[in-house]
Amino acid sequence: MQAASHSSNSNKVYCLVLTTTATAEEAQSLAQAIVEARLGACVQIQPIQSIYRWQGKLCNETEFRLSIKTPQARYAALEHFISAHHSYETPEIVQIAITAGSAAYLQWLDEETRGGTDEPEPDAQFALP
């Protein structure tokens, strides 16, 4: 299977990263920080119902799913960022490969994730929340 790219001579790979939070406020705050840090070009937030087992107990909770679009090369920095800023002891952080996408959208995704926290531009600064 060929990786999604925005030009015929580019081998860039993109991904969707999922995480969940306990509250809408935490989801908003984390999403904004991710986009400000240029670790994701876009973060969508959706309320969901999660049923899972945690520490031997069956849980049924309302959560908020963050769907983060980013170049695969940014995944490690994004994973670290989510882990450092998340309220959960063990947050969900999973990566799903994007195998195709519109050239214009993938180009925009690249442009909006340049110069992030692990790839500083000369005068760019970002203060972690």
Secondary structure, DSSP 8 states (H G I E B T S, - for coil): -----SSTT----EEEEEEEESSHHHHHHHHHHHHHTTS-SEEEEEEEEEEEEETTEEEEEEEEEEEEEEEGGGHHHHHHHHHHH-SSSS---EEEEE----HHHHHHHHHHTTT-TTS--TT------
